[in-house]
Amino acid sequence: MNTISPLGPNTPRIALIGECMIELQQRADGSLQQSFGGDTLNTAVYLSRELGDGATVDYVTALGDDSFSDAMCQSWSEEGIGLDMVQRLPGRLPGLYCIQTDASGERRFLYWRNEAAVRDCFTTPAAAPILAALPDYDVLYFSGITLAVLGDEGRKKLIGTLIEARQRDARIVFDNNYRPRLWSTVEQARTAYREVLPYVDLALLTVDDEQALFQFSDCAAVFAAYEQIGTPEVVLKRGAEPCLIRCGGESFEVPALRVEQVVDTTAAGDSFSAAYLASRLRGASPAEAAEAGHWLASRVIQVPGALISRG
């Protein structure tokens, strides 16, 4: 397998696969602030900001032909994200979710996504050239949510794409993001994860999700499982606790940054992943990359919503 390392003098091409939804942020007075968000989209935005002109960042998804989908594409373009891999399906709509936060900043999500256009992302006739183009990217990034929303047929096509991409020396990056309500059963989710994990070069894991999905007893058990799979680089994200990393036969931890007031933890893990990956692609060590991830995540959790203002 490939390790995540600098990709040389050429501008790397990175494709992130997943779903962006209409985001409603519920405020204390009950009013709603509308924006857009989704785990891989959040990472795409922060990755584009981190790498700037040093990389090409494209988003792979399916949207409708409605005004919300138009606005999404406009906002992505403004962030420097390429739209060539975005399908627009007539008569369809994007998904929608609402974020509710408690006094400590922890969030609860309410979803409306069963008929979202992304569920047909890899099954339409228009998907064929997109699937054919993906193996030529330098980095492919997807998540557990991607696996869930693509469905059985879409997942099979994704796996075929991952196999071909790795044969062409692409790096495969996976964020586990397990959401039980997106799966019919935990066994279905476990099967889907186990089918893709052998092709992953960098696993960005949230420890709570790993324990919920695979019933691991502790972090050591998580690392042991991924060592058996053969994943060369594994990062365990643990919120305010130090992240744990195993790479190149070495294990170490990197402390998180202390934040006095947490406003909203939405996209904390997504932003960490973006800064970590960007740093590794620029040549930083795993420890340096984790420090960058913690720094960006510490900024994100101090404001409401998934995406903070640029600057």
N, C-alpha and C positions, 0 to 999 in steps of 0.2 A: 504493500500500500504506500501511497504518497504521504509525506509529512507536509504540513502547511509551512511553506518557506517562500522567500522572495521569488517572484515569477520572472525575474530577469528584466532587461531594459525595455521590453515591449509593454505597452499599456494592457494590463490584464482585463479580460472580459468576464464579468460576473453576472450570472442570472439567478435571481431569487424567485422561487415558485410558491404560489400560495394565494391567499384571499385577502382583499381589502374590503372593509365594510363601512357603512355609514355609522359613525360613532355619535352617541348622545351622552353627554356628561351631565348628570343630575347635580344641580347645585343645592346648597343648604336651604334655599327658599322654595325649592321644588321646580324651579325653571330648568330648561334644558339648553345646553350649549352644543351645537352640532359641528362635527368635524369628521375626519376619516381616520381609520386605523385598522390594524390587523397585524399579527405577529411578524410575518415575513416582510410585510410592507414597512412596518416600523423599522425593522433592521435595514431594509433597502434604503430608506431615507437617511438614517444615521450613517450608513456605510458610504453613501454618495457624498454626504457632507464631510466625512473623515478623509476620503480619498481624493475628492475634487477631480481635477483633470488627470489625476494619476491612474484612473481606471474608468472603464465603461461599465455602468451598472444598469441592467435591464430587469424589468419586472415581468413575470410570466403569470397571466391570470386570464379570466374571462369576466366581462362586464355586460351590462345591458346597453340599450341605445337611449337611455333616459338622461335627464339633466344632471342627476347625481353622478352618473358614470362619466358624463362630460366633465364635470367639476373635478372628479378624481384624477382623470387624465391630465387636466390642466395643472393641478397642483403637483403631480408627479413630474411633469415636464419642467416646472419651475424649480424643482429640486434636483434637476439634472438626471433624472431617471429615464431611460429609454422606453419607448412605447411600442416598438416593433413587434414585441411578443405578446401584446395585449389583444385578445379577441373581443369584438363587440357583437353580442348576440341579439338580434331583433326581438323585441317584445319581452326581454328578460330584465331582471333587476339585480342589483347587488344585495348582499345581506345587510342586516342592521343589528347593532347591539347598543345596550345602555350600560353605563358604568355608574354604580352607586358606591360611595366610599363611606367608611365609618370614621369615628373620631381619631383613630390611630393611622388613617391613611390606607388601610386594607380595603380591597375592592371586591365588589360582587358584580357579576355580569349577567345580563338578561339578553338572550339572543333570539333573533328572527332570521333564520338563514336556510331553512329547508329547501326553498325554491331558488336559492341564489345561483346566478349564472355560472359561477366557478365550478359547480358540480359537473358541468359538461366541458370543462376546460380541455381535456385530452381526448374527448370522444366525438367531437364534431369533425366534419371534413376539413375545416380550416385548421384543425390542430396538426394535421400531417406535416406541413412544412415547418411548423414550430418544433415538433418533436425531432424532426430531421436536423434542425439547426442546433439544438441544445448540446449535443456532444462536442461541438467545436468550441464551446466556452472553456475558459481556464478554471472557473470555479462554479459549481452548482450548489445552491443553498436551498434547503427545504426544512420543514418542521413536522412534528406529529400532527399538527392541525392540517397541514397540507395533505398528509396521508388520509386523514379522516374525510375531508371534503371532496377529495378526488373520487372516492368510491372504488369498488372492486376493479372495474375495467380501467379506470384512470391510474390506479396504483400499479397494475400490471404494466401499463405503458411507461410509467415512471421508472420502474425497475429496469426495463429494457434500455431506457435512456441512460440510466446510471451505469449500467454495465458497459455500454458503448463509450460513454464519456471517459470512464476510467481506463479503457483500452487506449484512449487517445491522450492519456496522462493528465486528465482533469482532476482537480481536487473536489471531493464531495464533503459538504459540511451539513450537519444535521443538528437541529435544536429539538429536544424531545417533546416539549410542550404537550403534555397529555391532558386532554379534556374529556372526562368520562361521558358527558352527555352527547358527545359527537359520535359515539360508538354504540352499536347494538348491545354488545357484551364486552367485558374485559378480555375475554379470550380472543375475540375478533381483533381487538387492538394489539394484543400481544403478538398474534400471528403476523399482522401487518408490519409491526416494528421489527420483528425477527427476520422478516424477508428482506428488509432494506439495510439493516445494520452491517452486514458483511461488506458492503460497498462504501462505508463511511470512513473518511480519513480524519475528520475532526468532529468529535461529538461534544456539543455544548449542552450540558444536562442540568436540569433543576432537580436537586436531590429529592424534594417532596414528590415530584412527578414520577421519578424512578421507583420510589418506595410504593406509591399508590398503584403503579402499573404492574411491577414485577415482584412486589412484596420483599424487597431487599431489607435485610435486618439493619444494615449500617452502610457507611460510605465505603468501607473496605470491601464489602460484598459487591457493591456497584463496580468498583475498579476491577475486582476479580472477574466479574462477568464480561466486562468489555475487553479485558486482557485475553480471555478465552476466545472471544470473537475475533480479536486481532486488530482492534482499533488503535492506531498509533498515537493519537493525541486525544485525551479526555479531560474535559473541564467540568467540575461539579460546582454549580452556582448555588450559594446557600444564603441569599438575602444579605442581612447585615453581618453574617458570620464570614470568616475568611473563605475564599473559594479554594478548592483543592484541585491540583493538576497532576496528571501523570503523562509524561512525554519522554520518549527516548530512554525508557528504562528508569527514569527518575521521578520521584514524587515530592511535591512541595505544596505549601499553602501561601496565599497572598491575602493579607488583611483587607477588608472593605474599609471605605472611608466613613467616618462618623458623621451623621447628619442630625442636626438638632431637632428639626421639625420635618417629619415626613408628611407630605400633602397627599400624594397619590402614587402608588407603586406600579401603576400601569406602565408597561414597556420598560421596566427596569431591566429585566432579563434580555429583552430584545436589543436595547441600547448597549448593554454590556457585550453582547455577542458581536454587534457591529464594530465596536471599538477594538475588541480582541482580534477579530479577523483582520481588520484594516491594519492593525499594528503588526500582526504576523506576516501579512503580505508585504509590508514595508521592511521586513527584516528584523523586527523586534523579537526578543526571546519570549517564551511563554509567560514568564514572570512579569516582564515589562508590559506585555500585552494585557495581562490581567489587571495591572495597575491602571492602564488606560481604560479598561472596561469599567472598573470600579469608579473611576473619576467621572466618566460620562453618566453612568447610572445614578451617581449621587446627585447630579444636576437634574436629571429627569424626574426623580421622585420628589423634588421640591416644588413642582408645579403641577396643576391638574392636566389630565389628558395624556395621550400617548406621545405626542410630538411637541417638543419645546420649540420656542422661537429660535431662528438662526441667529448666530452672533457669537 
